[in-house]
C-alpha cells in the first residue's frame, strides 16, 4: 500500500492533459503512423503548421527533432520541438519526453500514447501529457494545447483515412 501512496504523490491531475480519439483503423496501422518519420511529418501538429524533420530516430532511446512551421502575419514562424522516446511497446504504448531541443528545458513534459484496439477493429488512442507543474499545465492550456492536440489527432485520422 505504501508503494501506491508514492505513485499518487508524483502523479497529479492538476498537471495532466488527456486527449482521446476513436480511430476507425486497427491499432497496428495507427501505431505504424507514429513509427514512420515521413508519415509523422505529414499528419503531426496543429492545422496550418507543417513539420520539418531534422533528426528522426524513432525507436526506444531515439530522438525526433523537428520544427513546426507556419505563416503568421505574413512571416514564417518556426517552433523547434524534440521528443526523446523513453519506452515503446509495439502496437500498445509510446512514452516520450517532449519539449524544445534545449537539453535543460524546464518546461519539458512526459507524454504517454496508448493504443487500445476495440472488438470492432477500431482503435482508441489516448495521449496523456504530464506537465512539470500545475502552473505550466494552465499556461499550455491557455495558449491552446488542448485544441492543437485535438487538431493533431484529427490530422492523424485524416491521414489514416487517405
Secondary structure, DSSP 8 states (H G I E B T S, - for coil): -HHHHHHHHH--GGGEEEEEEEESS-HHHHHHHHH-HHHHHHH-SSTT-EEEEEEE--STT-EEEEEEEEEETTEEEEEEEEEEEEEEETTTEEEEEEE-S-TT-TT-EEEEEEEEE-TTS-EEEEEEEE-S-HHHHHHHHHTTHHHHHHHHHHHHHHHHH-
